[in-house]
Amino acid sequence: MNKKIIIIDDDKVTLTMLEEVLTKKGFQVLSARDGAEGYLLIEKEKPDVLISDMLIPKLHGLDLCRKIKETPELRQIKVILMTAVYKDPVFMAQAKSCGADCFIEKPINTKDLISRIKEI
């Protein structure tokens, strides 16, 4: 069975590019444009992996990650946080402290992303 991935990003270009790349690699891909919509989709679909931008409307990526990791039935979901803005090591530490499994910077290197998905 193909792994199910949810991508949350308010940047349509990034969202579309990631959907195309991951679908071609055989993943089942669903997406949302903000944290609140994304969380509802996560609860419904229970994906294997969540790839979320940190700076998204309605529910910040860090808060979304924390909420997932604190919810027993969602805790096993692997969370990859991505950012174009928060490049300081402080933010990597924050991502780790809220339970993120991985942290990547934009622009996304898709080969790197695929290998990280396989790692986790």
Secondary structure as a PSIPRED ss2 file (coil, helix, strand):
# PSIPRED VFORMAT (PSIPRED V4.0)

   1 M C   1.000  0.000  0.000
   2 N C   1.000  0.000  0.000
   3 K C   1.000  0.000  0.000
   4 K E   0.000  0.000  1.000
   5 I E   0.000  0.000  1.000
   6 I E   0.000  0.000  1.000
   7 I E   0.000  0.000  1.000
   8 I E   0.000  0.000  1.000
   9 D C   1.000  0.000  0.000
  10 D C   1.000  0.000  0.000
  11 D C   1.000  0.000  0.000
  12 K H   0.000  1.000  0.000
  13 V H   0.000  1.000  0.000
  14 T H   0.000  1.000  0.000
  15 L H   0.000  1.000  0.000
  16 T H   0.000  1.000  0.000
  17 M H   0.000  1.000  0.000
  18 L H   0.000  1.000  0.000
  19 E H   0.000  1.000  0.000
  20 E H   0.000  1.000  0.000
  21 V H   0.000  1.000  0.000
  22 L H   0.000  1.000  0.000
  23 T H   0.000  1.000  0.000
  24 K H   0.000  1.000  0.000
  25 K C   1.000  0.000  0.000
  26 G C   1.000  0.000  0.000
  27 F C   1.000  0.000  0.000
  28 Q E   0.000  0.000  1.000
  29 V E   0.000  0.000  1.000
  30 L E   0.000  0.000  1.000
  31 S E   0.000  0.000  1.000
  32 A E   0.000  0.000  1.000
  33 R C   1.000  0.000  0.000
  34 D C   1.000  0.000  0.000
  35 G H   0.000  1.000  0.000
  36 A H   0.000  1.000  0.000
  37 E H   0.000  1.000  0.000
  38 G H   0.000  1.000  0.000
  39 Y H   0.000  1.000  0.000
  40 L H   0.000  1.000  0.000
  41 L H   0.000  1.000  0.000
  42 I H   0.000  1.000  0.000
  43 E H   0.000  1.000  0.000
  44 K H   0.000  1.000  0.000
  45 E H   0.000  1.000  0.000
  46 K C   1.000  0.000  0.000
  47 P C   1.000  0.000  0.000
  48 D C   1.000  0.000  0.000
  49 V E   0.000  0.000  1.000
  50 L E   0.000  0.000  1.000
  51 I E   0.000  0.000  1.000
  52 S E   0.000  0.000  1.000
  53 D E   0.000  0.000  1.000
  54 M C   1.000  0.000  0.000
  55 L C   1.000  0.000  0.000
  56 I C   1.000  0.000  0.000
  57 P C   1.000  0.000  0.000
  58 K C   1.000  0.000  0.000
  59 L C   1.000  0.000  0.000
  60 H C   1.000  0.000  0.000
  61 G H   0.000  1.000  0.000
  62 L H   0.000  1.000  0.000
  63 D H   0.000  1.000  0.000
  64 L H   0.000  1.000  0.000
  65 C H   0.000  1.000  0.000
  66 R H   0.000  1.000  0.000
  67 K H   0.000  1.000  0.000
  68 I H   0.000  1.000  0.000
  69 K H   0.000  1.000  0.000
  70 E C   1.000  0.000  0.000
  71 T C   1.000  0.000  0.000
  72 P C   1.000  0.000  0.000
  73 E C   1.000  0.000  0.000
  74 L C   1.000  0.000  0.000
  75 R C   1.000  0.000  0.000
  76 Q C   1.000  0.000  0.000
  77 I C   1.000  0.000  0.000
  78 K E   0.000  0.000  1.000
  79 V E   0.000  0.000  1.000
  80 I E   0.000  0.000  1.000
  81 L E   0.000  0.000  1.000
  82 M E   0.000  0.000  1.000
  83 T E   0.000  0.000  1.000
  84 A C   1.000  0.000  0.000
  85 V C   1.000  0.000  0.000
  86 Y C   1.000  0.000  0.000
  87 K C   1.000  0.000  0.000
  88 D C   1.000  0.000  0.000
  89 P H   0.000  1.000  0.000
  90 V H   0.000  1.000  0.000
  91 F H   0.000  1.000  0.000
  92 M H   0.000  1.000  0.000
  93 A H   0.000  1.000  0.000
  94 Q H   0.000  1.000  0.000
  95 A H   0.000  1.000  0.000
  96 K H   0.000  1.000  0.000
  97 S H   0.000  1.000  0.000
  98 C C   1.000  0.000  0.000
  99 G C   1.000  0.000  0.000
 100 A C   1.000  0.000  0.000
 101 D C   1.000  0.000  0.000
 102 C E   0.000  0.000  1.000
 103 F E   0.000  0.000  1.000
 104 I E   0.000  0.000  1.000
 105 E E   0.000  0.000  1.000
 106 K C   1.000  0.000  0.000
 107 P C   1.000  0.000  0.000
 108 I C   1.000  0.000  0.000
 109 N C   1.000  0.000  0.000
 110 T H   0.000  1.000  0.000
 111 K H   0.000  1.000  0.000
 112 D H   0.000  1.000  0.000
 113 L H   0.000  1.000  0.000
 114 I H   0.000  1.000  0.000
 115 S H   0.000  1.000  0.000
 116 R H   0.000  1.000  0.000
 117 I H   0.000  1.000  0.000
 118 K H   0.000  1.000  0.000
 119 E H   0.000  1.000  0.000
 120 I C   1.000  0.000  0.000
